[in-house]
Amino acid sequence: MGPNRHRLAPDHLPALTSPSADTAPRRRQLLTLLGASALAPGAWAQQADSASTLYATRPDAMAYARTLADAHLLPLDWVLDTVGQARFLPRVPPLMVPSTRPAARNWAVYRSRFVEPIRIRAARAFVDRHAGTLQRAEREFGVPMGIVAGILGVETIYGRNMGNISVLDALGTLSFDFPAAHPRAQARTTYFRGELGTFLALSFRARRDPRGYLGSYAGAMGLPQFMPSSWEKYAIDYDGDGVVDLFSSVADAIGSVANYFIAHGWTPGMPTHFPVQFDTARLQLPTLLAPDILPSFSPQEMQALGVVLPEAALAHAGKLALIELPNGSGPSNYVAGTTNFYAITRYNWSSFYAMSVIELGDAASA
């Protein structure tokens, strides 16, 4: 998901990147007291294109702003003023509604958008330029440099396409005008309201104008396109300057992506997938595909269901998933995904996405 670079001012409390449960409330209270005098209500007011688009005119938005102020220990007047400045973006809600006539999934077409000459050249240049930091992250976290490079390449082409939509406007729109036509509208509204609150807390603690953050239409930010909650939980200061900055610091982006994967079950040294062949006489494809991308079968169970695995896969100690990569009306591709393949899908719930990250990373490291 996608922001322009804005260097964040240090808050002199590096531990805020991963506070413990008992210290977090005290730290937030301290930051609120420190920032209240510098961030007076209205200090960041900007002229909107039309007053009618402002959420300041919406009683429901203003009522929820009070809830956010209380939940995040933020000054009420500042939160009311900031949420009130958010503008409705009419083009955003339709982007959230699933198509009623989805096109046939096609791995070859999807792959051609991400594992292509421009990104491959950019990936190789990125790996050459930042090899030291990537190697350090691989050594310290156990996440291969190709995987980190693949994520940053697929997400933003290494910072070239970080998004140009106001994060405040995007999160405001999705918090208060999420499309009712979505099958999980209530759950998604709750999610985006949580992201809005976390975003306000992040920008307040950084003493940055919330309207200065640019990102994707869903509110994702920086080189790795972290949502605010991921920024709060997993972003780290990896260049040691006392600032967590995913917009301008490549080192912070590299370290934060590696940290994200470790938090989501990455196992150092484990492959992401294995090639497969089929014994068509014994193949039970519906059973194999039923768990989707969740590793559910031992190598021996998978083999008993008609999958022919290489020796390395047969020696694999963990569970595997049969990953189908459909090619429209053509024959599908298949691989046996490990829990590390599954970890990549925690970044984006898509087998196509995970394979693109893996293959772009392989091309970058070749």
C-alpha positions, -999 to +999 in steps of 0.1 A: +000+000+000+019+042-003+040+091+009+065+118+004+095+121+026+092+141+058+121+139+083+106+133+117+119+154+146+135+133+174+114+129+206+146+118+226+127+087+237+140+059+213+122+032+233+089+046+220+094+024+190+086-007+211+074+004+246+064-022+272+028-024+282+034-009+316+056+020+305+036+030+274+008+050+291+033+070+312+054+078+282+024+089+263+013+112+292+048+127+293+048+133+256+014+149+258+026+173+284+058+181+265+040+187+232+009+205+244+026+239+246+042+236+212+011+223+195-016+247+204-050+242+188-052+256+154-015+259+149-016+236+119-048+248+104-047+249+066-071+262+040-094+235+026-106+235-010-142+236+003-154+240+038-182+215+030-156+187+026-142+192+061-149+166+088-153+195+112-188+198+098-196+161+108-209+156+143-201+119+142-165+126+133-161+152+160-177+128+186-153+101+176-124+125+178-131+129+215-129+091+219-095+091+201-081+119+223-090+099+254-077+066+241-043+080+230-039+106+258-038+135+234-050+171+240-087+172+232-086+206+214-057+195+192-074+163+182-107+181+175-089+207+154-068+181+135-097+157+127-118+186+118-092+196+091-094+161+075-112+163+041-134+137+025-118+122-006-146+110-028-123+089-050-111+067-021-142+048-009-149+032-043-113+018-043-122-003-013-152-021-027-145-055-042-154-058-079-187-077-085-171-091-116-135-099-107-111-107-135-096-142-136-064-142-116-033-144-137+001-149-121+020-142-154+003-108-158+008-099-121+044-109-122+051-088-153+041-056-133+067-062-105+095-085-118+103-065-148+134-047-162+129-013-145+124-028-111+151-053-115+177-026-124+165-005-095+167-035-072+203-043-082+213-007-078+197-006-044+214-038-032+248-025-045+243+009-028+230-005+006+247-039+007+263-031+041+230-023+058+212-052+041+239-076+052+238-062+087+200-067+089+204-103+075+230-110+102+211-095+130+175-105+121+181-136+099+159-121+071+177-125+037+187-092+021+168-103-011+135-105+008+140-070+023+150-056-011+121-074-027+096-058-003+109-023-008+110-028-046+075-041-049+061-015-025+076+017-037+105+010-062+128+020-034+111+052-025+102+064-060+064+059-056+055+065-019+021+080-026+009+116-028-024+115-009-028+132+025-027+104+051-049+125+074-075+128+046-073+092+036-076+078+071-104+103+079-123+093+048-120+056+055-128+061+092-160+080+087-171+071+051-160+036+045-183+022+018-213+003+032-212-020+001-181-037+014-189-071+029-169-063+060-177-026+062-181-025+100-148-043+107-129-022+082-144+010+097-132-001+131-097-009+117-093+025+100-105+044+130-078+026+150-052+036+123-064+072+125-059+073+162-024+058+160-015+082+132-025+112+153-005+099+182+026+093+160+025+127+144+018+144+178+048+127+194+070+136+165+057+172+166+050+171+129+020+185+110-004+156+103-013+172+071+023+170+060+023+132+057+016+118+022+010+082+015-013+057-002-051+060-005-053+036+025-029+056+047+003+035+042+035+055+046+072+055+036+095+033+017+080+001+032+044+014+031+037+008+068+003+015+082+004+036+113-001+006+136+028-012+119+049+019+122+042+021+160+048-016+166+077-025+142+095+006+129+129+010+144+158+035+144+183+015+124+207+043+115+212+053+151+203+090+147+176+089+174+148+092+148+125+066+134+121+078+098+106+055+071+104+083+045+140+094+042+161+068+061+168+038+040+185+021+070+154+026+091+133+011+063+156-019+060+157-026+097+120-021+101+111-045+074+134-071+089+119-065+123+084-068+109+092-103+095+107-116+127+076-104+146+054-123+121+071-157+124+101-155+100+124-184+107+161-177+098+176-201+074+144-216+062+136-215+025+104-198+014+092-225-009+101-257-029+094-267-065+068-295-069+056-320-094+025-341-093+017-378-094-016-375-112-027-410-103-028-401-066-033-363-067-060-350-044-058-313-055-090-301-037-077-314-003-043-299-009-057-265-018-083-262+009-061-246+035-050-220+009-016-204+018-016-216+054+010-244+059-010-274+070+007-306+057+039-324+066+061-332+036+050-369+040+013-360+041+017-338+010+035-366-008+008-391+002-017-367-015+001-369-048+028-342-046+063-352-057+088-332-036+125-328-040+149-341-013+153-308+005+115-305+009+112-340+022+138-332+048+119-300+058+108-302+095+079-279+093+045-278+076+039-269+039+011-254+019+005-261-018+005-227-034-015-223-066-005-195-089-033-194-115-026-181-150-060-171-162-073-197-187-038-214-189-024-240-165-015-229-130+020-228-115+025-245-081+050-244-053+052-258-018+053-228+005+069-229+040+060-208+070+084-182+057+063-179+025+034-175+048+053-148+068+056-127+036+019-129+031+015-112+065+027-081+047+001-085+020-024-113+019-015-126-015+005-155-029+011-134-060+026-107-039+048-131-019+062-147-051+069-113-066+088-102-036+108-135-036+116-133-074+124-096-074+148-102-044+164-132-063+169-110-093+184-082-072+209-106-056+218-124-088 
